[in-house]
Amino acid sequence: MSDNPSDTAAERIDRAIARIEAAVAARAASGDALSRRHAALKARMAEAVAALDDVIARGAVR
């Protein structure tokens, strides 16, 4: 990132705003990915607990 002396203050501000907007978008995408992974993990854990419950229930009947 080199600021050209011939750039106006408005141009530098516009570039700074674009960098900030890109960072915000990247962070939002990262947060969305984390939420999706969390939901998938939570679902898999619920399936595992249900399977364990079935195993325990079958063992208690015998």
Buried (B, 14 or more C-beta within 10 A) or exposed (E): EEEEEEEEEEEEEEEEEEEEEEEEEEEEEEEEEEEEEEEEEEEEEEEEEEEEEEEEEEEEEE
